[in-house]
C-alpha cells in the first residue's frame, strides 16, 4: 500500500442504510475502500414523511465521520461522489474539519488553512417542516460527572428522557444502569483499514469525536422518535487550549458553543423545525458543574469516571476507574475538592493527588503555570487557580504538598482579583435550550 501521506484525493464513495445499519464508505485515490458501520439496534421502520430528513442526516453522518479517515493522509482534494452537499453543509464541514483538526494539525506541524474545501452544488437548503417528533430527550452518556449532572437535573424536572451512548464501554454501561432511565446503546465499528494506514505512517491524532457522535444521534433521533438531543458540554469547552500562528487551537472545539450553534442551525435548515440539538450545561463553567455533581450525584460516586484512559480504542486501561496520572484525573480531583468532604474525595480516587509531588507538572499545566492548558477536556486555567486558591485557605488541604507549593510559590505572582471562585459558579445566558428543559437550569444552579 502507498505511503498514506502521498495520497492526492480523499473520496466519500457512498453511504447506505438498511435494517438498522448505516454503512459509510471512503477511499484514498483509487485505493481500497474503508467501510465504517454504525448499528442502531432494534431500529423501527422510519415513519412516513421523514424520508427527506433521514437522507440529509445520513449524508451529513457520512461527511462528518469521514474526518477520522481523512486525517490519515490530508490530501489536497476532497471528492464527494454521488449527490453533492449544498453550500450550507459544505460550509459547516469546512469549519468542522479546520477547527476540529486544529490540535491534530498543531501536533503534526501541519497547516490546514486553505486546504480543506468541500465541494457543493451551489444551492441553499429549503426550510423543512416540523416532523411531529415525540417530546422526548436523548441524553448522551459519557460515564463522567457532566452527563450525570444532566441526567439528574432532567429527572428532577420530570422530562421524559433516555440515556444513549456509542460503542462498547462497561463503565458507561454501569452508569447507564444506575440512572434507571431507558437505555439506547449504539455501536460504531471503525474500518480496519484505518489502523493499517496508521501502521504505514499515516498522520494520526485527535479528531472531533463529539461532532461524530452528534451526527450519529441526529440519525437516532429520527429513527427512534426524539425531538431533543441534550449534550452536557459546559461553557468552558469553548475556551481555546492555545493559539498557534494566528489560529486558536481548542481540543474541545466540537464541544464548544460555535459548533453547537452551527449544527443546530443546520438541523433547522435541513432536518426538522421541531428537532433541537443543544447542551444542557452550556451556561456553566466546569466548577459550577462539579459543584452540582457533588450535590446531585452521590448515587454515582462509586461508578463514574472522567479518566479518558478508560475509553481508549487501543492500549491499556487503568486497573481502577482513575489512573491518577492524566489531566482529566488531575482536573476532576482539583475541581471537586472545594465542594466535597476530603475523605469522600480520597475514597473516590483512592489517593490524594494534591499531596504527591510527582504530580507537580500535571497540576502546573492546569494552572497554566509555565505551560499551556493540557490537550484534554478540562476547565480553564482561571478555574484551576480559583479552586487551588480556595483549598489554600482550608485547614484540611493547605498542608498538602501541591497546595502548599501553590500558596508559597505561585500565589505571590497572581493578581488576587482574579482568584475569586464566585464568578465561575454563576450561569451565563448562553444556551439553545428548548422551553421544556429550561427548569433544569435551576436544578443545576442549586439553592441561592
C-alpha positions in Angstrom: 0.0 0.0 0.0 1.2 3.5 -0.8 2.5 5.8 1.9 -0.7 7.5 3.2 1.0 10.9 3.2 1.4 10.7 -0.6 -2.3 10.4 -1.4 -3.8 13.1 -3.6 -7.5 12.6 -3.2 -9.9 11.6 -0.3 -13.1 10.2 -1.6 -16.5 10.0 0.0 -17.6 6.9 -2.0 -21.1 6.1 -0.9 -23.4 5.6 2.1 -26.4 3.4 2.7 -28.8 2.4 5.5 -30.6 -0.9 5.8 -32.0 -2.9 8.7 -30.6 -0.7 11.4 -27.1 -0.4 10.0 -25.6 2.7 8.3 -22.7 1.8 6.0 -20.2 4.6 5.3 -17.6 4.1 2.6 -14.4 6.1 2.0 -11.2 5.7 -0.1 -7.9 7.5 -0.9 -7.1 7.9 -4.6 -8.2 4.6 -6.3 -7.2 2.5 -3.3 -9.1 0.0 -1.1 -12.4 1.0 0.3 -12.6 1.9 4.0 -16.0 0.8 5.3 -17.4 2.0 8.7 -20.6 0.6 10.1 -22.9 2.2 12.7 -25.6 0.0 14.2 -28.9 1.2 15.5 -30.3 -1.8 17.5 -33.9 -2.9 17.1 -34.5 0.1 14.8 -38.1 0.5 13.9 -39.3 1.3 10.4 -38.9 5.0 9.6 -42.3 6.8 9.9 -43.7 8.2 6.7 -42.8 11.8 6.0 -39.3 11.6 7.4 -37.5 10.3 4.3 -36.0 13.6 3.2 -34.8 14.5 6.6 -33.3 11.0 7.1 -31.5 11.2 3.7 -30.0 14.6 4.7 -29.0 13.3 8.2 -27.4 10.2 6.6 -25.4 12.2 4.2 -24.2 14.5 6.9 -23.2 11.5 9.0 -21.1 10.2 6.1 -19.4 13.5 5.6 -18.7 14.1 9.3 -17.5 10.6 10.2 -15.0 10.9 7.3 -12.8 13.2 9.4 -11.4 10.0 11.1 -10.1 8.8 7.8 -9.3 12.0 6.0 -6.7 12.8 8.7 -4.6 9.8 7.7 -3.4 11.5 4.5 -4.8 15.0 4.5 -4.6 15.1 0.7 -5.1 18.2 -1.4 -8.5 17.2 -2.9 -11.8 16.2 -1.3 -14.2 14.4 -3.6 -17.8 13.7 -2.9 -19.1 11.0 -5.2 -22.8 11.0 -6.0 -25.0 13.8 -4.8 -23.0 16.9 -3.7 -23.9 18.6 -0.4 -25.5 22.0 -0.6 -23.5 25.2 0.2 -24.6 25.4 3.9 -23.5 21.8 4.6 -20.1 22.4 2.8 -19.5 25.5 5.0 -20.3 23.6 8.2 -17.9 20.8 7.1 -15.1 23.3 6.2 -15.4 24.8 9.7 -15.5 21.4 11.4 -12.6 19.9 9.6 -10.4 23.0 10.1 -11.2 23.7 13.7 -11.9 20.1 14.8 -8.5 19.0 13.4 -6.6 22.1 14.7 -4.9 20.2 17.5 -4.1 17.3 15.1 -2.5 19.9 12.7 -0.6 21.7 15.5 0.9 18.4 16.9 1.9 17.2 13.4 3.3 20.6 12.2 0.6 21.0 9.5 -1.4 24.0 8.4 -4.8 23.1 7.1 -5.9 26.6 6.4 -6.9 26.9 2.7 -6.5 23.2 2.3 -10.0 22.0 3.3 -12.6 22.8 0.7 -15.7 20.7 0.5 -17.4 20.7 -3.0 -21.0 21.7 -3.1 -23.9 22.2 -5.5 -24.1 25.9 -5.0 -27.6 25.7 -3.6 -29.0 26.7 -0.2 -31.5 24.4 1.7 -35.2 25.0 1.8 -36.5 25.3 5.4 -38.1 21.9 6.4 -41.4 21.4 8.2 -42.0 20.0 11.6 -42.0 16.2 11.7 -44.2 15.7 14.7 -41.3 14.2 16.7 -42.2 12.9 20.2 -41.4 15.2 23.2 -38.6 13.1 24.5 -35.0 13.8 25.1 -31.8 11.8 24.3 -29.1 12.4 26.8 -25.6 11.2 25.6 -23.8 9.5 28.5 -20.1 9.6 28.8 -19.6 8.0 32.1 -18.3 11.2 33.7 -19.7 13.8 36.0 -21.1 16.2 33.4 -23.6 13.9 31.7 -24.7 12.5 35.1 -25.5 16.1 36.3 -27.7 16.4 33.2 -29.4 13.1 33.9 -30.3 14.1 37.5 -31.4 17.6 36.5 -33.7 16.2 33.8 -35.0 13.6 36.2 -35.9 16.2 38.8 -38.0 18.2 36.3 -39.9 15.2 35.2 -39.0 15.3 31.5 -39.2 12.0 29.5 -35.6 11.0 28.6 -33.4 8.1 27.6 -29.6 7.8 28.0 -27.6 7.0 24.9 -24.0 6.1 24.2 -21.9 5.0 21.3 -19.6 1.9 21.2 -18.7 -0.5 24.0 -17.8 0.7 27.5 -18.5 -1.3 30.6 -18.0 1.8 32.7 -20.7 3.7 30.7 -23.0 0.7 30.9 -22.7 0.7 34.7 -23.6 4.4 34.8 -26.5 3.8 32.5 -27.9 1.1 34.7 -27.5 3.3 37.7 -29.6 6.1 36.2 -32.6 3.8 35.9 -33.6 5.6 32.7 -34.4 3.8 29.3 -31.1 3.0 27.5 -30.1 3.2 23.9 -26.7 1.6 23.1 -25.4 2.3 19.6 -22.4 0.6 18.1 -19.7 2.2 15.9 -17.3 -0.2 14.0 -14.3 1.6 12.5 -12.9 0.4 9.2 -10.0 -2.0 10.0 -8.1 -0.4 7.1 -7.7 2.8 9.2 -5.3 1.0 11.6 -3.3 -0.3 8.7 -3.0 3.3 7.3 -1.7 4.3 10.7 0.8 1.4 10.7 2.1 2.5 7.3 2.8 6.0 8.5 -0.4 7.9 8.1 -1.0 11.0 10.0 -2.6 10.4 13.4 -4.1 12.5 16.2 -7.1 13.9 17.8 -10.4 14.1 15.9 -13.7 15.9 16.9 -15.4 12.9 18.4 -18.3 14.9 19.8 -19.2 16.0 16.3 -19.2 12.4 15.1 -21.4 11.3 18.0 -23.7 14.3 17.3 -24.2 13.2 13.7 -24.9 9.7 14.8 -27.5 10.9 17.3 -29.3 13.1 14.7 -30.0 9.9 12.8 -31.0 8.2 16.0 -33.5 10.9 16.9 -35.3 10.4 13.6 -35.2 6.6 13.8 -36.3 6.3 17.5 -38.5 9.4 17.6 -37.0 12.0 19.9 -37.3 15.8 19.4 -34.3 16.8 21.6 -30.6 15.8 21.8 -29.2 17.3 25.0 -25.4 17.0 25.4 -23.5 18.0 28.5 -20.9 20.4 27.2 -20.2 23.3 29.5 -19.1 26.8 28.5 -15.5 26.2 29.5 -15.3 23.9 26.4 -15.4 27.0 24.2 -12.0 28.3 25.5 -9.0 27.6 23.3 -6.2 25.5 24.6 -3.6 27.8 22.9 -3.1 30.0 19.9 -0.6 28.9 17.2 0.4 31.1 14.2 -2.8 33.1 14.4 -5.2 30.2 14.8 -7.0 29.2 18.0 -6.4 25.6 18.8 -9.1 24.1 21.0 -9.0 20.4 21.9 -12.8 20.6 22.7 -13.9 22.6 19.6 -16.8 20.3 18.7 -17.9 20.6 22.4 -17.9 24.4 22.1 -20.7 26.8 21.6 -19.7 27.7 18.0 -20.1 24.2 16.8 -23.4 23.7 18.8 -24.8 26.8 17.2 -23.7 25.8 13.7 -25.1 22.3 13.9 -28.4 23.5 15.4 -28.8 26.0 12.6 -28.1 23.2 10.1 -30.7 21.0 11.7 -33.3 23.6 11.4 -32.4 24.3 7.8 -32.2 20.6 6.7 -34.0 18.2 9.0 -36.9 19.4 11.0 -38.4 22.5 12.6 -39.1 20.5 15.8 -35.7 18.9 16.4 -33.4 20.5 18.9 -29.6 20.0 19.3 -28.3 21.6 22.5 -26.2 21.3 25.6 -27.9 21.4 29.0 -24.7 22.6 30.7 -23.8 25.3 28.3 -24.4 28.2 30.7 -22.0 26.8 33.3 -18.2 26.7 33.8 -16.6 23.4 34.9 -16.5 24.5 38.6 -20.3 25.0 38.6 -20.8 21.6 37.1 -18.5 19.9 39.7 -20.4 21.7 42.4 -23.7 20.4 41.0 -22.2 16.9 40.8 -21.1 17.0 44.4 -24.6 17.9 45.4 -26.7 15.8 42.9 -24.5 12.8 42.0 -24.0 10.9 45.2 -25.6 7.8 43.7 -22.8 7.7 41.1 -19.7 8.3 43.3 -18.8 4.6 43.1 -19.3 4.1 39.3 -18.5 7.3 37.5 -15.1 8.2 35.9 -13.9 11.1 33.8 -10.5 9.4 33.2 -10.1 9.2 29.5 -7.8 6.2 29.7 -10.9 4.2 30.4 -12.2 4.9 26.8 -9.1 4.2 24.7 -9.8 2.3 21.4 -6.3 0.7 21.7 -3.8 0.3 24.5 -4.1 -0.5 28.2 -6.8 0.9 30.5 -6.3 1.7 34.2 -7.0 -1.2 36.6 -9.1 1.2 38.7 -11.6 3.8 37.4 -9.0 6.5 37.9 -5.4 6.3 36.6 -4.4 9.3 38.8 -1.9 10.5 36.3 -3.8 12.1 33.4 -5.0 15.7 33.1 -8.7 14.6 33.5 -7.9 12.9 36.8 -5.9 15.9 38.0 -8.7 18.4 37.0 -11.7 16.5 38.3 -9.9 15.9 41.7 -9.0 19.6 41.9 -12.4 20.8 40.8 -14.3 18.6 43.2 -12.1 19.3 46.2 -13.8 22.6 47.2 -17.2 21.1 47.1 -16.8 17.6 48.7 -15.6 16.4 52.1 -12.0 15.4 51.8 -12.4 11.8 53.0 -15.2 11.3 50.4 -13.0 12.6 47.6 -10.0 10.5 48.6 -12.2 7.4 48.8 -13.4 8.0 45.2 -9.8 8.4 43.8 -8.1 6.0 46.2 -5.3 8.5 46.8 -4.5 12.2 47.4 -3.3 13.6 44.2 -2.6 17.0 45.8 -0.2 15.5 48.2 2.0 13.9 45.6 5.0 16.0 44.4 5.4 13.7 41.4 2.2 15.2 40.1 3.5 18.8 40.1 3.9 19.2 36.3 0.4 17.9 35.6 -1.2 20.4 38.0 1.1 23.3 36.8 -0.4 22.7 33.3 -3.9 23.0 34.6 -2.9 26.3 36.4 -1.3 27.4 33.1 1.9 28.0 35.1 4.9 27.7 32.8 2.8 25.7 30.5 -0.4 25.8 28.4 -3.7 24.1 29.3 -3.5 20.4 28.5 -4.9 19.0 25.3 -7.8 17.4 27.2 -11.4 18.1 28.2 -10.6 20.2 31.3 -11.6 23.6 32.6 -9.9 26.9 32.1 -6.7 27.9 33.9 -8.6 30.5 35.8 -10.9 27.9 37.2 -8.0 25.7 38.3 -6.3 28.7 40.0 -9.5 29.7 41.8 -10.0 26.1 43.1 -6.4 25.9 44.3 -6.7 29.2 46.0 -9.8 28.1 47.8 -8.1 25.0 49.0 -5.1 27.1 50.2 -7.5 28.7 52.7 -8.8 25.5 54.2 -7.0 23.8 57.1 -7.7 20.2 55.8 -6.0 21.0 52.4 -3.4 23.7 52.9 -0.7 21.4 54.2 -0.8 19.1 51.2 2.3 19.4 49.1 0.9 20.9 45.9 -1.5 23.2 47.7 1.3 24.5 49.9 3.5 24.9 46.9 0.8 27.0 45.2 0.5 29.2 48.2 4.2 29.8 48.6 5.4 29.9 45.0 2.6 30.6 42.6 0.1 32.7 44.5 2.5 35.7 45.0 2.8 36.0 41.2 -1.0 36.2 40.7 -3.5 39.1 40.9 -5.8 38.3 43.9 -8.7 39.9 42.0 -8.7 37.0 39.5 -8.8 34.2 42.1 -12.4 34.5 43.3 -14.5 31.3 43.0 -17.9 33.0 42.7 -17.7 34.2 39.1 -17.1 30.7 37.9 -20.2 29.5 39.7 -22.6 31.9 38.0 -24.7 30.9 35.0 -24.4 32.8 31.7 -27.4 33.4 29.3 -25.6 31.5 26.6 -27.6 28.4 25.6 -30.0 27.0 23.0 -32.3 25.0 25.3 -35.9 24.3 24.3 -38.5 25.7 26.8 -39.2 22.2 28.1 -35.6 21.9 29.5 -35.3 25.4 31.0 -36.4 24.4 34.5 -33.3 22.1 34.7 -31.1 25.2 34.9 -32.5 26.0 38.3 -31.7 22.4 39.5 -28.2 22.7 38.3 -27.6 26.1 39.8 -28.9 24.9 43.1 -30.1 26.9 46.1 -29.2 30.6 46.1 
